[in-house]
Amino acid sequence: MNLKNYWISKLIIILGIFFLNSANADIKIKASQQVSNFLNTIKEFASEKDSLIKIKRSDELLDMVDLEFMSKATVGKHWKTVNDNEKIIFKRKLFNKFIQFIDLHLEDFKEIKFQEKSIKLRGQKLVYVTGSIDTKKIKNLDITWKLSSKENKILDVEIEKISLIKTQKLEMRPLLKKNKNNFSQFIKLYFSN
């Protein structure tokens, strides 16, 4: 290899590293912005009195969450056997459960503040945004947002190292086993409360 080719190969490597780091920084910035947008939309939802605007905010929240992934992860292997209609019903009810949780804690969510501590890439597909949340009632609650790096959607949330998806899965497991051949019955029983 002559001297000219040697320097060209080194330049290509340096440029490759530069562009890779730029792409990773862009993914991290987008993930951070998505978490901020999500929390701002929750604040707006919690503060809103007009039901039509509240529905719009709810739709915006839905667009920021990967409900398909959450549903697959919480139901596990049973998801493969569920028909399309039951999947739609389940995802809608799962999201409605989330919205009901916000409605229960409206006053607290009106003043939610997130202090970002770090953003880490986890392989090619995941971004973790770690920080703490303060509300009227709760101070310095550790939280990790798990987002897909490709779609920039929220996949899971860990609060004090307890995963929302794992908690849902553990909660659903007994009912899923009991109704493994009747997913419609499972949906009816699980979302009845």
C-alpha positions as CSV (number, residue, x, y, z in Angstrom):
1,M,0.0,0.0,0.0
2,N,1.5,3.3,-0.9
3,L,1.4,6.4,1.3
4,K,-1.5,8.1,-0.5
5,N,-3.8,5.0,-0.1
6,Y,-2.7,4.8,3.6
7,W,-3.9,8.4,4.3
8,I,-7.1,8.0,2.3
9,S,-8.0,4.9,4.3
10,K,-7.3,6.7,7.6
11,L,-9.4,9.7,6.4
12,I,-12.3,7.4,5.5
13,I,-12.2,5.7,8.9
14,I,-12.2,9.1,10.7
15,L,-15.1,10.4,8.6
16,G,-17.0,7.1,9.2
17,I,-16.6,7.5,13.0
18,F,-17.6,11.2,12.8
19,F,-20.8,10.4,10.8
20,L,-21.6,7.4,13.1
21,N,-21.3,9.6,16.2
22,S,-23.4,12.3,14.5
23,A,-26.1,9.8,13.7
24,N,-26.0,8.5,17.3
25,A,-26.2,12.0,18.7
26,D,-29.2,12.7,16.4
27,I,-31.0,9.6,17.8
28,K,-30.3,10.6,21.4
29,I,-31.6,14.2,20.7
30,K,-34.8,12.8,19.1
31,A,-35.4,10.4,22.0
32,S,-34.9,13.2,24.6
33,Q,-37.3,15.4,22.6
34,Q,-39.9,12.6,22.4
35,V,-39.9,12.2,26.2
36,S,-40.3,15.9,26.7
37,N,-43.1,16.0,24.1
38,F,-44.8,13.1,25.8
39,L,-44.7,14.7,29.3
40,N,-45.8,18.1,27.9
41,T,-48.8,16.4,26.2
42,I,-49.6,14.6,29.5
43,K,-49.5,18.0,31.2
44,E,-51.8,19.5,28.6
45,F,-54.2,16.5,28.8
46,A,-54.3,16.8,32.6
47,S,-55.0,20.6,32.5
48,E,-57.6,20.4,29.7
49,K,-61.3,20.9,30.5
50,D,-62.6,20.6,26.9
51,S,-63.4,17.0,26.1
52,L,-62.7,17.4,22.3
53,I,-59.2,18.8,23.0
54,K,-58.6,16.1,25.6
55,I,-59.4,13.4,22.9
56,K,-56.9,15.2,20.6
57,R,-54.2,15.1,23.3
58,S,-55.0,11.4,23.9
59,D,-54.5,10.7,20.2
60,E,-51.2,12.6,20.4
61,L,-50.1,10.4,23.3
62,L,-51.1,7.3,21.4
63,D,-48.9,8.3,18.5
64,M,-45.9,8.5,20.8
65,V,-46.3,5.0,22.2
66,D,-45.6,1.7,20.5
67,L,-48.8,0.0,21.6
68,E,-48.2,-3.0,19.3
69,F,-44.9,-3.7,21.0
70,M,-46.4,-3.2,24.5
71,S,-49.3,-5.5,23.7
72,K,-47.0,-8.3,22.4
73,A,-44.6,-7.9,25.3
74,T,-47.4,-8.0,28.0
75,V,-49.4,-10.9,26.5
76,G,-46.3,-12.9,25.4
77,K,-46.6,-16.0,23.4
78,H,-50.4,-15.8,23.5
79,W,-50.3,-12.8,21.1
80,K,-49.6,-15.1,18.1
81,T,-52.9,-16.9,18.6
82,V,-55.0,-13.8,19.0
83,N,-57.2,-12.8,16.0
84,D,-56.9,-9.2,14.5
85,N,-60.2,-8.0,16.0
86,E,-59.1,-9.1,19.5
87,K,-55.7,-7.4,19.1
88,I,-57.4,-4.1,18.2
89,I,-59.8,-4.4,21.2
90,F,-56.9,-5.3,23.5
91,K,-54.7,-2.4,22.4
92,R,-57.5,0.1,22.7
93,K,-58.4,-1.1,26.2
94,L,-54.7,-1.2,27.2
95,F,-54.4,2.5,26.1
96,N,-57.6,3.4,27.8
97,K,-56.3,1.9,31.0
98,F,-53.3,4.2,30.7
99,I,-55.6,7.3,30.1
100,Q,-57.7,6.3,33.1
101,F,-54.5,6.3,35.2
102,I,-53.7,9.8,34.1
103,D,-57.3,10.8,34.9
104,L,-57.0,9.4,38.4
105,H,-53.9,11.6,39.0
106,L,-54.8,14.7,37.1
107,E,-53.8,17.2,39.7
108,D,-50.4,15.5,40.1
109,F,-49.7,15.4,36.4
110,K,-50.5,19.1,35.9
111,E,-47.2,20.0,37.4
112,I,-45.0,17.1,36.3
113,K,-41.3,17.9,35.9
114,F,-38.6,15.7,34.4
115,Q,-34.9,16.1,35.0
116,E,-32.9,14.2,32.4
117,K,-29.8,12.5,33.7
118,S,-28.5,10.5,30.8
119,I,-29.3,9.1,27.3
120,K,-27.8,5.8,26.3
121,L,-28.0,3.8,23.1
122,R,-28.6,0.1,23.9
123,G,-27.6,-1.7,20.7
124,Q,-29.0,-0.6,17.4
125,K,-32.7,-0.6,18.4
126,L,-33.0,0.9,21.8
127,V,-32.5,4.3,23.5
128,Y,-32.8,4.7,27.3
129,V,-33.6,8.2,28.6
130,T,-33.0,8.2,32.3
131,G,-33.9,10.9,34.8
132,S,-36.2,11.8,37.7
133,I,-39.7,13.1,38.0
134,D,-41.1,15.5,40.4
135,T,-44.9,16.1,40.9
136,K,-46.9,17.8,43.7
137,K,-46.9,14.6,45.7
138,I,-43.8,12.7,44.6
139,K,-40.2,14.1,44.5
140,N,-37.1,12.6,42.8
141,L,-38.7,9.5,41.4
142,D,-36.2,7.6,39.2
143,I,-37.5,6.8,35.8
144,T,-36.1,5.3,32.6
145,W,-37.9,5.7,29.3
146,K,-37.2,3.0,26.7
147,L,-37.7,4.1,23.1
148,S,-37.1,2.5,19.8
149,S,-34.3,4.2,18.0
150,K,-35.9,3.6,14.6
151,E,-39.5,4.8,15.1
152,N,-38.7,7.0,18.2
153,K,-41.7,5.6,20.1
154,I,-42.0,4.8,23.8
155,L,-41.7,1.0,24.3
156,D,-41.6,0.8,28.1
157,V,-41.2,2.9,31.2
158,E,-39.3,1.8,34.3
159,I,-40.2,3.6,37.5
160,E,-37.7,2.9,40.4
161,K,-36.4,0.0,38.3
162,I,-39.9,-1.6,38.0
163,S,-40.9,-2.1,34.4
164,L,-44.4,-1.2,33.3
165,I,-44.5,-4.1,30.8
166,K,-43.1,-6.7,33.3
167,T,-45.7,-5.5,35.9
168,Q,-48.5,-5.8,33.4
169,K,-47.3,-9.2,32.3
170,L,-47.2,-10.5,35.8
171,E,-50.6,-9.1,36.5
172,M,-52.1,-10.7,33.4
173,R,-50.4,-14.1,33.6
174,P,-52.9,-15.9,35.9
175,L,-55.9,-14.7,33.9
176,L,-54.2,-15.6,30.6
177,K,-53.5,-19.1,31.8
178,K,-57.1,-19.5,33.0
179,N,-58.5,-18.2,29.7
180,K,-55.7,-19.3,27.3
181,N,-58.2,-20.6,24.7
182,N,-60.6,-17.6,25.0
183,F,-58.8,-14.3,24.6
184,S,-62.1,-12.4,24.4
185,Q,-63.0,-13.7,27.8
186,F,-59.5,-12.7,29.1
187,I,-60.0,-9.2,27.8
188,K,-63.4,-9.0,29.4
189,L,-62.2,-10.1,32.8
190,Y,-58.9,-8.2,32.8
191,F,-60.4,-4.8,31.8
192,S,-63.6,-5.2,33.9
193,N,-62.3,-3.2,36.9
